[in-house]
Amino acid sequence: MRKKPVHLREFSCVTCKQEVGVPLDTMKHHMANIHKIDIAKEKGSRQMNIHLDGTDFYESTFTWTFGEVSFTEHTRDSRTGENAALWGAE
């Protein structure tokens, strides 16, 4: 039986902890309205915190920093197709 593919992408504000596990649009709105930062226009940095490779998934967590303000981006995806076959998941 095949598992349903998973695609998770969520964001959390590290600076004020008001937004946790929200979609990108919500984080963009939070950053613009609370921290006065337009993440599409401001220059920031991204650092990988962790990356995990599993047989049937892979996931990463990054920290984005804009001056004194930071948020995390967490992604988790199922391996599918050729990628899954290479890892022995299918």
PDB file of N, CA, C and O in Angstrom:
ATOM      1  N   MET A   1       0.826  -1.173   0.000  1.00  0.00           N
ATOM      2  CA  MET A   1       0.000   0.000   0.000  1.00  0.00           C
ATOM      3  C   MET A   1       0.878   1.247   0.000  1.00  0.00           C
ATOM      4  O   MET A   1       1.784   1.375   0.824  1.00  0.00           O
ATOM      5  N   ARG A   2       0.610   2.158  -0.919  1.00  0.00           N
ATOM      6  CA  ARG A   2       1.375   3.391  -1.006  1.00  0.00           C
ATOM      7  C   ARG A   2       0.914   4.395   0.038  1.00  0.00           C
ATOM      8  O   ARG A   2      -0.276   4.543   0.313  1.00  0.00           O
ATOM      9  N   LYS A   3       1.893   5.075   0.606  1.00  0.00           N
ATOM     10  CA  LYS A   3       1.583   6.144   1.549  1.00  0.00           C
ATOM     11  C   LYS A   3       1.245   7.405   0.769  1.00  0.00           C
ATOM     12  O   LYS A   3       1.768   7.631  -0.322  1.00  0.00           O
ATOM     13  N   LYS A   4       0.374   8.218   1.331  1.00  0.00           N
ATOM     14  CA  LYS A   4       0.031   9.496   0.730  1.00  0.00           C
ATOM     15  C   LYS A   4       1.248  10.418   0.832  1.00  0.00           C
ATOM     16  O   LYS A   4       1.820  10.553   1.914  1.00  0.00           O
ATOM     17  N   PRO A   5       1.660  11.063  -0.279  1.00  0.00           N
ATOM     18  CA  PRO A   5       2.815  11.969  -0.228  1.00  0.00           C
ATOM     19  C   PRO A   5       2.590  13.112   0.756  1.00  0.00           C
ATOM     20  O   PRO A   5       1.483  13.635   0.887  1.00  0.00           O
ATOM     21  N   VAL A   6       3.647  13.480   1.432  1.00  0.00           N
ATOM     22  CA  VAL A   6       3.598  14.571   2.410  1.00  0.00           C
ATOM     23  C   VAL A   6       4.415  15.738   1.882  1.00  0.00           C
ATOM     24  O   VAL A   6       5.542  15.562   1.419  1.00  0.00           O
ATOM     25  N   HIS A   7       3.844  16.919   1.955  1.00  0.00           N
ATOM     26  CA  HIS A   7       4.598  18.146   1.677  1.00  0.00           C
ATOM     27  C   HIS A   7       4.236  19.135   2.767  1.00  0.00           C
ATOM     28  O   HIS A   7       3.109  19.628   2.823  1.00  0.00           O
ATOM     29  N   LEU A   8       5.188  19.419   3.626  1.00  0.00           N
ATOM     30  CA  LEU A   8       4.985  20.337   4.745  1.00  0.00           C
ATOM     31  C   LEU A   8       5.955  21.493   4.591  1.00  0.00           C
ATOM     32  O   LEU A   8       7.149  21.283   4.375  1.00  0.00           O
ATOM     33  N   ARG A   9       5.455  22.697   4.699  1.00  0.00           N
ATOM     34  CA  ARG A   9       6.310  23.890   4.707  1.00  0.00           C
ATOM     35  C   ARG A   9       5.672  24.869   5.679  1.00  0.00           C
ATOM     36  O   ARG A   9       4.605  25.420   5.411  1.00  0.00           O
ATOM     37  N   GLU A  10       6.335  25.080   6.812  1.00  0.00           N
ATOM     38  CA  GLU A  10       5.773  25.971   7.820  1.00  0.00           C
ATOM     39  C   GLU A  10       6.855  26.884   8.384  1.00  0.00           C
ATOM     40  O   GLU A  10       8.046  26.574   8.346  1.00  0.00           O
ATOM     41  N   PHE A  11       6.406  28.012   8.903  1.00  0.00           N
ATOM     42  CA  PHE A  11       7.298  29.064   9.381  1.00  0.00           C
ATOM     43  C   PHE A  11       6.945  29.435  10.810  1.00  0.00           C
ATOM     44  O   PHE A  11       5.785  29.361  11.215  1.00  0.00           O
ATOM     45  N   SER A  12       7.966  29.838  11.575  1.00  0.00           N
ATOM     46  CA  SER A  12       7.757  30.275  12.960  1.00  0.00           C
ATOM     47  C   SER A  12       8.644  31.481  13.235  1.00  0.00           C
ATOM     48  O   SER A  12       9.815  31.494  12.855  1.00  0.00           O
ATOM     49  N   CYS A  13       8.087  32.495  13.897  1.00  0.00           N
ATOM     50  CA  CYS A  13       8.850  33.691  14.254  1.00  0.00           C
ATOM     51  C   CYS A  13       9.690  33.393  15.494  1.00  0.00           C
ATOM     52  O   CYS A  13       9.156  33.071  16.555  1.00  0.00           O
ATOM     53  N   VAL A  14      10.991  33.503  15.352  1.00  0.00           N
ATOM     54  CA  VAL A  14      11.908  33.258  16.460  1.00  0.00           C
ATOM     55  C   VAL A  14      11.971  34.481  17.375  1.00  0.00           C
ATOM     56  O   VAL A  14      12.142  34.354  18.587  1.00  0.00           O
ATOM     57  N   THR A  15      11.833  35.640  16.792  1.00  0.00           N
ATOM     58  CA  THR A  15      12.004  36.894  17.530  1.00  0.00           C
ATOM     59  C   THR A  15      10.922  37.112  18.575  1.00  0.00           C
ATOM     60  O   THR A  15      11.234  37.404  19.729  1.00  0.00           O
ATOM     61  N   CYS A  16       9.663  36.977  18.199  1.00  0.00           N
ATOM     62  CA  CYS A  16       8.597  37.294  19.151  1.00  0.00           C
ATOM     63  C   CYS A  16       7.725  36.091  19.512  1.00  0.00           C
ATOM     64  O   CYS A  16       6.882  36.184  20.404  1.00  0.00           O
ATOM     65  N   LYS A  17       7.918  34.981  18.836  1.00  0.00           N
ATOM     66  CA  LYS A  17       7.202  33.728  19.119  1.00  0.00           C
ATOM     67  C   LYS A  17       5.672  33.852  18.999  1.00  0.00           C
ATOM     68  O   LYS A  17       4.939  33.034  19.555  1.00  0.00           O
ATOM     69  N   GLN A  18       5.188  34.889  18.265  1.00  0.00           N
ATOM     70  CA  GLN A  18       3.743  35.061  18.079  1.00  0.00           C
ATOM     71  C   GLN A  18       3.184  34.101  17.042  1.00  0.00           C
ATOM     72  O   GLN A  18       2.074  33.592  17.196  1.00  0.00           O
ATOM     73  N   GLU A  19       3.945  33.855  15.997  1.00  0.00           N
ATOM     74  CA  GLU A  19       3.487  32.975  14.929  1.00  0.00           C
ATOM     75  C   GLU A  19       4.307  31.689  14.974  1.00  0.00           C
ATOM     76  O   GLU A  19       5.536  31.734  14.927  1.00  0.00           O
ATOM     77  N   VAL A  20       3.635  30.551  15.063  1.00  0.00           N
ATOM     78  CA  VAL A  20       4.313  29.262  15.124  1.00  0.00           C
ATOM     79  C   VAL A  20       3.625  28.298  14.167  1.00  0.00           C
ATOM     80  O   VAL A  20       2.416  28.085  14.258  1.00  0.00           O
ATOM     81  N   GLY A  21       4.396  27.713  13.244  1.00  0.00           N
ATOM     82  CA  GLY A  21       3.860  26.711  12.327  1.00  0.00           C
ATOM     83  C   GLY A  21       2.851  27.259  11.340  1.00  0.00           C
ATOM     84  O   GLY A  21       1.827  26.626  11.084  1.00  0.00           O
ATOM     85  N   VAL A  22       3.125  28.424  10.785  1.00  0.00           N
ATOM     86  CA  VAL A  22       2.180  29.069   9.875  1.00  0.00           C
ATOM     87  C   VAL A  22       2.662  28.985   8.426  1.00  0.00           C
ATOM     88  O   VAL A  22       3.847  28.752   8.189  1.00  0.00           O
ATOM     89  N   PRO A  23       1.755  29.173   7.446  1.00  0.00           N
ATOM     90  CA  PRO A  23       2.170  29.177   6.040  1.00  0.00           C
ATOM     91  C   PRO A  23       2.941  30.455   5.695  1.00  0.00           C
ATOM     92  O   PRO A  23       2.944  31.415   6.465  1.00  0.00           O
ATOM     93  N   LEU A  24       3.595  30.454   4.525  1.00  0.00           N
ATOM     94  CA  LEU A  24       4.439  31.567   4.096  1.00  0.00           C
ATOM     95  C   LEU A  24       3.671  32.887   4.028  1.00  0.00           C
ATOM     96  O   LEU A  24       4.186  33.910   4.478  1.00  0.00           O
ATOM     97  N   ASP A  25       2.468  32.892   3.485  1.00  0.00           N
ATOM     98  CA  ASP A  25       1.704  34.142   3.385  1.00  0.00           C
ATOM     99  C   ASP A  25       1.468  34.774   4.749  1.00  0.00           C
ATOM    100  O   ASP A  25       1.550  35.994   4.892  1.00  0.00           O
ATOM    101  N   THR A  26       1.174  33.947   5.755  1.00  0.00           N
ATOM    102  CA  THR A  26       0.969  34.454   7.109  1.00  0.00           C
ATOM    103  C   THR A  26       2.256  35.030   7.672  1.00  0.00           C
ATOM    104  O   THR A  26       2.233  36.067   8.335  1.00  0.00           O
ATOM    105  N   MET A  27       3.391  34.364   7.413  1.00  0.00           N
ATOM    106  CA  MET A  27       4.676  34.866   7.909  1.00  0.00           C
ATOM    107  C   MET A  27       5.047  36.175   7.218  1.00  0.00           C
ATOM    108  O   MET A  27       5.550  37.091   7.869  1.00  0.00           O
ATOM    109  N   LYS A  28       4.806  36.280   5.907  1.00  0.00           N
ATOM    110  CA  LYS A  28       5.082  37.538   5.200  1.00  0.00           C
ATOM    111  C   LYS A  28       4.267  38.671   5.816  1.00  0.00           C
ATOM    112  O   LYS A  28       4.784  39.767   6.034  1.00  0.00           O
ATOM    113  N   HIS A  29       3.001  38.408   6.092  1.00  0.00           N
ATOM    114  CA  HIS A  29       2.121  39.409   6.691  1.00  0.00           C
ATOM    115  C   HIS A  29       2.618  39.787   8.093  1.00  0.00           C
ATOM    116  O   HIS A  29       2.660  40.967   8.441  1.00  0.00           O
ATOM    117  N   HIS A  30       2.987  38.799   8.882  1.00  0.00           N
ATOM    118  CA  HIS A  30       3.507  39.039  10.229  1.00  0.00           C
ATOM    119  C   HIS A  30       4.771  39.893  10.179  1.00  0.00           C
ATOM    120  O   HIS A  30       4.891  40.872  10.916  1.00  0.00           O
ATOM    121  N   MET A  31       5.709  39.526   9.313  1.00  0.00           N
ATOM    122  CA  MET A  31       6.970  40.261   9.220  1.00  0.00           C
ATOM    123  C   MET A  31       6.725  41.711   8.795  1.00  0.00           C
ATOM    124  O   MET A  31       7.358  42.627   9.319  1.00  0.00           O
ATOM    125  N   ALA A  32       5.811  41.920   7.850  1.00  0.00           N
ATOM    126  CA  ALA A  32       5.524  43.275   7.363  1.00  0.00           C
ATOM    127  C   ALA A  32       4.805  44.118   8.411  1.00  0.00           C
ATOM    128  O   ALA A  32       5.153  45.282   8.609  1.00  0.00           O
ATOM    129  N   ASN A  33       3.817  43.552   9.079  1.00  0.00           N
ATOM    130  CA  ASN A  33       2.990  44.329   9.999  1.00  0.00           C
ATOM    131  C   ASN A  33       3.555  44.448  11.406  1.00  0.00           C
ATOM    132  O   ASN A  33       3.396  45.488  12.045  1.00  0.00           O
ATOM    133  N   ILE A  34       4.202  43.418  11.894  1.00  0.00           N
ATOM    134  CA  ILE A  34       4.734  43.448  13.260  1.00  0.00           C
ATOM    135  C   ILE A  34       6.176  43.968  13.287  1.00  0.00           C
ATOM    136  O   ILE A  34       6.527  44.801  14.122  1.00  0.00           O
ATOM    137  N   HIS A  35       7.003  43.468  12.366  1.00  0.00           N
ATOM    138  CA  HIS A  35       8.429  43.817  12.383  1.00  0.00           C
ATOM    139  C   HIS A  35       8.816  44.848  11.320  1.00  0.00           C
ATOM    140  O   HIS A  35       9.972  45.266  11.255  1.00  0.00           O
ATOM    141  N   LYS A  36       7.847  45.260  10.482  1.00  0.00           N
ATOM    142  CA  LYS A  36       8.074  46.275   9.439  1.00  0.00           C
ATOM    143  C   LYS A  36       9.168  45.867   8.456  1.00  0.00           C
ATOM    144  O   LYS A  36       9.983  46.692   8.043  1.00  0.00           O
ATOM    145  N   ILE A  37       9.178  44.581   8.085  1.00  0.00           N
ATOM    146  CA  ILE A  37      10.164  44.045   7.145  1.00  0.00           C
ATOM    147  C   ILE A  37       9.433  43.382   5.988  1.00  0.00           C
ATOM    148  O   ILE A  37       8.610  42.488   6.189  1.00  0.00           O
ATOM    149  N   ASP A  38       9.743  43.832   4.766  1.00  0.00           N
ATOM    150  CA  ASP A  38       9.216  43.195   3.558  1.00  0.00           C
ATOM    151  C   ASP A  38      10.269  42.175   3.114  1.00  0.00           C
ATOM    152  O   ASP A  38      11.275  42.548   2.511  1.00  0.00           O
ATOM    153  N   ILE A  39      10.043  40.894   3.407  1.00  0.00           N
ATOM    154  CA  ILE A  39      11.074  39.880   3.160  1.00  0.00           C
ATOM    155  C   ILE A  39      11.377  39.696   1.672  1.00  0.00           C
ATOM    156  O   ILE A  39      12.410  39.122   1.325  1.00  0.00           O
ATOM    157  N   ALA A  40      10.499  40.172   0.789  1.00  0.00           N
ATOM    158  CA  ALA A  40      10.769  40.088  -0.643  1.00  0.00           C
ATOM    159  C   ALA A  40      11.753  41.168  -1.087  1.00  0.00           C
ATOM    160  O   ALA A  40      12.424  41.012  -2.108  1.00  0.00           O
ATOM    161  N   LYS A  41      11.845  42.255  -0.332  1.00  0.00           N
ATOM    162  CA  LYS A  41      12.698  43.383  -0.721  1.00  0.00           C
ATOM    163  C   LYS A  41      13.937  43.556   0.150  1.00  0.00           C
ATOM    164  O   LYS A  41      14.965  44.038  -0.326  1.00  0.00           O
ATOM    165  N   GLU A  42      13.849  43.169   1.414  1.00  0.00           N
ATOM    166  CA  GLU A  42      14.968  43.335   2.342  1.00  0.00           C
ATOM    167  C   GLU A  42      16.038  42.277   2.092  1.00  0.00           C
ATOM    168  O   GLU A  42      15.743  41.162   1.662  1.00  0.00           O
ATOM    169  N   LYS A  43      17.267  42.644   2.366  1.00  0.00           N
ATOM    170  CA  LYS A  43      18.363  41.682   2.262  1.00  0.00           C
ATOM    171  C   LYS A  43      18.516  40.980   3.607  1.00  0.00           C
ATOM    172  O   LYS A  43      18.616  41.623   4.652  1.00  0.00           O
ATOM    173  N   GLY A  44      18.532  39.668   3.562  1.00  0.00           N
ATOM    174  CA  GLY A  44      18.690  38.875   4.769  1.00  0.00           C
ATOM    175  C   GLY A  44      19.634  37.718   4.516  1.00  0.00           C
ATOM    176  O   GLY A  44      20.231  37.614   3.444  1.00  0.00           O
ATOM    177  N   SER A  45      19.765  36.854   5.500  1.00  0.00           N
ATOM    178  CA  SER A  45      20.618  35.673   5.344  1.00  0.00           C
ATOM    179  C   SER A  45      19.830  34.433   5.742  1.00  0.00           C
ATOM    180  O   SER A  45      18.854  34.509   6.488  1.00  0.00           O
ATOM    181  N   ARG A  46      20.273  33.291   5.230  1.00  0.00           N
ATOM    182  CA  ARG A  46      19.635  32.014   5.543  1.00  0.00           C
ATOM    183  C   ARG A  46      20.714  31.036   5.973  1.00  0.00           C
ATOM    184  O   ARG A  46      21.748  30.908   5.317  1.00  0.00           O
ATOM    185  N   GLN A  47      20.467  30.353   7.073  1.00  0.00           N
ATOM    186  CA  GLN A  47      21.415  29.354   7.572  1.00  0.00           C
ATOM    187  C   GLN A  47      20.674  28.042   7.794  1.00  0.00           C
ATOM    188  O   GLN A  47      19.606  28.016   8.405  1.00  0.00           O
ATOM    189  N   MET A  48      21.253  26.955   7.292  1.00  0.00           N
ATOM    190  CA  MET A  48      20.650  25.641   7.512  1.00  0.00           C
ATOM    191  C   MET A  48      20.959  25.193   8.933  1.00  0.00           C
ATOM    192  O   MET A  48      22.114  25.178   9.360  1.00  0.00           O
ATOM    193  N   ASN A  49      19.901  24.826   9.660  1.00  0.00           N
ATOM    194  CA  ASN A  49      20.072  24.313  11.020  1.00  0.00           C
ATOM    195  C   ASN A  49      20.253  22.810  11.016  1.00  0.00           C
ATOM    196  O   ASN A  49      21.100  22.271  11.729  1.00  0.00           O
ATOM    197  N   ILE A  50      19.442  22.131  10.198  1.00  0.00           N
ATOM    198  CA  ILE A  50      19.490  20.670  10.161  1.00  0.00           C
ATOM    199  C   ILE A  50      18.892  20.175   8.849  1.00  0.00           C
ATOM    200  O   ILE A  50      17.980  20.788   8.295  1.00  0.00           O
ATOM    201  N   HIS A  51      19.421  19.060   8.366  1.00  0.00           N
ATOM    202  CA  HIS A  51      18.845  18.380   7.212  1.00  0.00           C
ATOM    203  C   HIS A  51      18.869  16.884   7.515  1.00  0.00           C
ATOM    204  O   HIS A  51      19.894  16.340   7.926  1.00  0.00           O
ATOM    205  N   LEU A  52      17.745  16.237   7.312  1.00  0.00           N
ATOM    206  CA  LEU A  52      17.632  14.797   7.544  1.00  0.00           C
ATOM    207  C   LEU A  52      17.213  14.101   6.257  1.00  0.00           C
ATOM    208  O   LEU A  52      16.305  14.556   5.561  1.00  0.00           O
ATOM    209  N   ASP A  53      17.876  13.005   5.949  1.00  0.00           N
ATOM    210  CA  ASP A  53      17.498  12.156   4.825  1.00  0.00           C
ATOM    211  C   ASP A  53      17.012  10.835   5.377  1.00  0.00           C
ATOM    212  O   ASP A  53      17.759  10.113   6.037  1.00  0.00           O
ATOM    213  N   GLY A  54      15.755  10.520   5.104  1.00  0.00           N
ATOM    214  CA  GLY A  54      15.194   9.231   5.477  1.00  0.00           C
ATOM    215  C   GLY A  54      14.904   8.425   4.234  1.00  0.00           C
ATOM    216  O   GLY A  54      14.977   8.953   3.124  1.00  0.00           O
ATOM    217  N   THR A  55      14.580   7.174   4.393  1.00  0.00           N
ATOM    218  CA  THR A  55      14.274   6.309   3.257  1.00  0.00           C
ATOM    219  C   THR A  55      13.079   6.825   2.476  1.00  0.00           C
ATOM    220  O   THR A  55      13.087   6.804   1.246  1.00  0.00           O
ATOM    221  N   ASP A  56      12.046   7.291   3.178  1.00  0.00           N
ATOM    222  CA  ASP A  56      10.838   7.725   2.477  1.00  0.00           C
ATOM    223  C   ASP A  56      10.525   9.213   2.646  1.00  0.00           C
ATOM    224  O   ASP A  56       9.437   9.651   2.274  1.00  0.00           O
ATOM    225  N   PHE A  57      11.451   9.996   3.196  1.00  0.00           N
ATOM    226  CA  PHE A  57      11.242  11.437   3.357  1.00  0.00           C
ATOM    227  C   PHE A  57      12.590  12.151   3.441  1.00  0.00           C
ATOM    228  O   PHE A  57      13.636  11.523   3.607  1.00  0.00           O
ATOM    229  N   TYR A  58      12.539  13.468   3.324  1.00  0.00           N
ATOM    230  CA  TYR A  58      13.677  14.322   3.646  1.00  0.00           C
ATOM    231  C   TYR A  58      13.114  15.603   4.243  1.00  0.00           C
ATOM    232  O   TYR A  58      12.023  16.040   3.876  1.00  0.00           O
ATOM    233  N   GLU A  59      13.857  16.201   5.161  1.00  0.00           N
ATOM    234  CA  GLU A  59      13.384  17.432   5.787  1.00  0.00           C
ATOM    235  C   GLU A  59      14.551  18.334   6.147  1.00  0.00           C
ATOM    236  O   GLU A  59      15.674  17.877   6.363  1.00  0.00           O
ATOM    237  N   SER A  60      14.255  19.637   6.206  1.00  0.00           N
ATOM    238  CA  SER A  60      15.257  20.645   6.516  1.00  0.00           C
ATOM    239  C   SER A  60      14.641  21.737   7.375  1.00  0.00           C
ATOM    240  O   SER A  60      13.440  22.000   7.315  1.00  0.00           O
ATOM    241  N   THR A  61      15.490  22.361   8.171  1.00  0.00           N
ATOM    242  CA  THR A  61      15.087  23.552   8.914  1.00  0.00           C
ATOM    243  C   THR A  61      16.142  24.624   8.693  1.00  0.00           C
ATOM    244  O   THR A  61      17.335  24.388   8.880  1.00  0.00           O
ATOM    245  N   PHE A  62      15.686  25.808   8.291  1.00  0.00           N
ATOM    246  CA  PHE A  62      16.548  26.962   8.048  1.00  0.00           C
ATOM    247  C   PHE A  62      16.132  28.096   8.977  1.00  0.00           C
ATOM    248  O   PHE A  62      14.967  28.199   9.361  1.00  0.00           O
ATOM    249  N   THR A  63      17.098  28.949   9.336  1.00  0.00           N
ATOM    250  CA  THR A  63      16.795  30.193  10.023  1.00  0.00           C
ATOM    251  C   THR A  63      17.086  31.335   9.067  1.00  0.00           C
ATOM    252  O   THR A  63      18.193  31.455   8.540  1.00  0.00           O
ATOM    253  N   TRP A  64      16.079  32.176   8.847  1.00  0.00           N
ATOM    254  CA  TRP A  64      16.193  33.398   8.045  1.00  0.00           C
ATOM    255  C   TRP A  64      16.377  34.554   9.019  1.00  0.00           C
ATOM    256  O   TRP A  64      15.644  34.658  10.002  1.00  0.00           O
ATOM    257  N   THR A  65      17.360  35.432   8.751  1.00  0.00           N
ATOM    258  CA  THR A  65      17.639  36.564   9.622  1.00  0.00           C
ATOM    259  C   THR A  65      17.660  37.858   8.816  1.00  0.00           C
ATOM    260  O   THR A  65      18.326  37.965   7.785  1.00  0.00           O
ATOM    261  N   PHE A  66      16.913  38.831   9.317  1.00  0.00           N
ATOM    262  CA  PHE A  66      16.852  40.174   8.736  1.00  0.00           C
ATOM    263  C   PHE A  66      17.181  41.146   9.864  1.00  0.00           C
ATOM    264  O   PHE A  66      16.304  41.525  10.640  1.00  0.00           O
ATOM    265  N   GLY A  67      18.450  41.548   9.952  1.00  0.00           N
ATOM    266  CA  GLY A  67      18.873  42.410  11.058  1.00  0.00           C
ATOM    267  C   GLY A  67      18.743  41.672  12.379  1.00  0.00           C
ATOM    268  O   GLY A  67      19.397  40.651  12.592  1.00  0.00           O
ATOM    269  N   GLU A  68      17.898  42.188  13.269  1.00  0.00           N
ATOM    270  CA  GLU A  68      17.680  41.579  14.578  1.00  0.00           C
ATOM    271  C   GLU A  68      16.492  40.627  14.601  1.00  0.00           C
ATOM    272  O   GLU A  68      16.176  40.058  15.646  1.00  0.00           O
ATOM    273  N   VAL A  69      15.835  40.448  13.468  1.00  0.00           N
ATOM    274  CA  VAL A  69      14.607  39.649  13.392  1.00  0.00           C
ATOM    275  C   VAL A  69      14.881  38.336  12.667  1.00  0.00           C
ATOM    276  O   VAL A  69      15.524  38.319  11.618  1.00  0.00           O
ATOM    277  N   SER A  70      14.383  37.224  13.241  1.00  0.00           N
ATOM    278  CA  SER A  70      14.607  35.904  12.643  1.00  0.00           C
ATOM    279  C   SER A  70      13.328  35.086  12.637  1.00  0.00           C
ATOM    280  O   SER A  70      12.464  35.232  13.501  1.00  0.00           O
ATOM    281  N   PHE A  71      13.234  34.212  11.626  1.00  0.00           N
ATOM    282  CA  PHE A  71      12.173  33.210  11.612  1.00  0.00           C
ATOM    283  C   PHE A  71      12.724  31.915  11.059  1.00  0.00           C
ATOM    284  O   PHE A  71      13.711  31.922  10.324  1.00  0.00           O
ATOM    285  N   THR A  72      12.098  30.807  11.404  1.00  0.00           N
ATOM    286  CA  THR A  72      12.527  29.512  10.887  1.00  0.00           C
ATOM    287  C   THR A  72      11.574  29.040   9.791  1.00  0.00           C
ATOM    288  O   THR A  72      10.387  29.363   9.777  1.00  0.00           O
ATOM    289  N   GLU A  73      12.142  28.268   8.881  1.00  0.00           N
ATOM    290  CA  GLU A  73      11.384  27.609   7.816  1.00  0.00           C
ATOM    291  C   GLU A  73      11.645  26.114   7.943  1.00  0.00           C
ATOM    292  O   GLU A  73      12.793  25.673   7.883  1.00  0.00           O
ATOM    293  N   HIS A  74      10.594  25.344   8.117  1.00  0.00           N
ATOM    294  CA  HIS A  74      10.711  23.891   8.244  1.00  0.00           C
ATOM    295  C   HIS A  74       9.982  23.236   7.079  1.00  0.00           C
ATOM    296  O   HIS A  74       8.812  23.526   6.825  1.00  0.00           O
ATOM    297  N   THR A  75      10.683  22.347   6.370  1.00  0.00           N
ATOM    298  CA  THR A  75      10.065  21.619   5.263  1.00  0.00           C
ATOM    299  C   THR A  75      10.247  20.126   5.474  1.00  0.00           C
ATOM    300  O   THR A  75      11.253  19.674   6.021  1.00  0.00           O
ATOM    301  N   ARG A  76       9.251  19.373   5.028  1.00  0.00           N
ATOM    302  CA  ARG A  76       9.322  17.908   5.036  1.00  0.00           C
ATOM    303  C   ARG A  76       8.576  17.418   3.802  1.00  0.00           C
ATOM    304  O   ARG A  76       7.426  17.790   3.569  1.00  0.00           O
ATOM    305  N   ASP A  77       9.243  16.583   3.020  1.00  0.00           N
ATOM    306  CA  ASP A  77       8.660  16.060   1.798  1.00  0.00           C
ATOM    307  C   ASP A  77       8.865  14.559   1.696  1.00  0.00           C
ATOM    308  O   ASP A  77       9.896  14.025   2.105  1.00  0.00           O
ATOM    309  N   SER A  78       7.873  13.897   1.148  1.00  0.00           N
ATOM    310  CA  SER A  78       7.984  12.468   0.862  1.00  0.00           C
ATOM    311  C   SER A  78       8.864  12.270  -0.363  1.00  0.00           C
ATOM    312  O   SER A  78       8.882  13.101  -1.271  1.00  0.00           O
ATOM    313  N   ARG A  79       9.574  11.188  -0.376  1.00  0.00           N
ATOM    314  CA  ARG A  79      10.301  10.808  -1.585  1.00  0.00           C
ATOM    315  C   ARG A  79       9.301  10.146  -2.528  1.00  0.00           C
ATOM    316  O   ARG A  79       8.515   9.295  -2.112  1.00  0.00           O
ATOM    317  N   THR A  80       9.334  10.535  -3.771  1.00  0.00           N
ATOM    318  CA  THR A  80       8.416   9.974  -4.763  1.00  0.00           C
ATOM    319  C   THR A  80       9.173   9.646  -6.045  1.00  0.00           C
ATOM    320  O   THR A  80      10.265  10.158  -6.291  1.00  0.00           O
ATOM    321  N   GLY A  81       8.572   8.789  -6.846  1.00  0.00           N
ATOM    322  CA  GLY A  81       9.123   8.472  -8.158  1.00  0.00           C
ATOM    323  C   GLY A  81      10.537   7.946  -8.116  1.00  0.00           C
ATOM    324  O   GLY A  81      10.880   7.100  -7.291  1.00  0.00           O
ATOM    325  N   GLU A  82      11.355   8.460  -9.022  1.00  0.00           N
ATOM    326  CA  GLU A  82      12.738   8.000  -9.153  1.00  0.00           C
ATOM    327  C   GLU A  82      13.536   8.252  -7.876  1.00  0.00           C
ATOM    328  O   GLU A  82      14.375   7.438  -7.492  1.00  0.00           O
ATOM    329  N   ASN A  83      13.271   9.383  -7.222  1.00  0.00           N
ATOM    330  CA  ASN A  83      13.969   9.710  -5.989  1.00  0.00           C
ATOM    331  C   ASN A  83      13.691   8.663  -4.916  1.00  0.00           C
ATOM    332  O   ASN A  83      14.606   8.258  -4.199  1.00  0.00           O
ATOM    333  N   ALA A  84      12.440   8.219  -4.797  1.00  0.00           N
ATOM    334  CA  ALA A  84      12.070   7.195  -3.814  1.00  0.00           C
ATOM    335  C   ALA A  84      12.706   5.854  -4.180  1.00  0.00           C
ATOM    336  O   ALA A  84      13.187   5.134  -3.305  1.00  0.00           O
ATOM    337  N   ALA A  85      12.710   5.524  -5.455  1.00  0.00           N
ATOM    338  CA  ALA A  85      13.286   4.254  -5.898  1.00  0.00           C
ATOM    339  C   ALA A  85      14.769   4.177  -5.580  1.00  0.00           C
ATOM    340  O   ALA A  85      15.269   3.125  -5.180  1.00  0.00           O
ATOM    341  N   LEU A  86      15.478   5.295  -5.758  1.00  0.00           N
ATOM    342  CA  LEU A  86      16.901   5.321  -5.449  1.00  0.00           C
ATOM    343  C   LEU A  86      17.173   5.080  -3.966  1.00  0.00           C
ATOM    344  O   LEU A  86      18.202   4.506  -3.609  1.00  0.00           O
ATOM    345  N   TRP A  87      16.261   5.511  -3.107  1.00  0.00           N
ATOM    346  CA  TRP A  87      16.405   5.333  -1.664  1.00  0.00           C
ATOM    347  C   TRP A  87      15.763   4.045  -1.176  1.00  0.00           C
ATOM    348  O   TRP A  87      15.826   3.749   0.017  1.00  0.00           O
ATOM    349  N   GLY A  88      15.148   3.268  -2.064  1.00  0.00           N
ATOM    350  CA  GLY A  88      14.529   2.007  -1.685  1.00  0.00           C
ATOM    351  C   GLY A  88      13.173   2.166  -1.010  1.00  0.00           C
ATOM    352  O   GLY A  88      12.702   1.265  -0.316  1.00  0.00           O
ATOM    353  N   ALA A  89      12.553   3.321  -1.222  1.00  0.00           N
ATOM    354  CA  ALA A  89      11.251   3.572  -0.574  1.00  0.00           C
ATOM    355  C   ALA A  89      10.087   3.028  -1.385  1.00  0.00           C
ATOM    356  O   ALA A  89       8.989   2.877  -0.849  1.00  0.00           O
ATOM    357  N   GLU A  90      10.294   2.732  -2.654  1.00  0.00           N
ATOM    358  CA  GLU A  90       9.200   2.183  -3.473  1.00  0.00           C
ATOM    359  C   GLU A  90       9.616   0.856  -4.052  1.00  0.00           C
ATOM    360  O   GLU A  90       8.841   0.227  -4.773  1.00  0.00           O
TER     361      GLU A  90
END
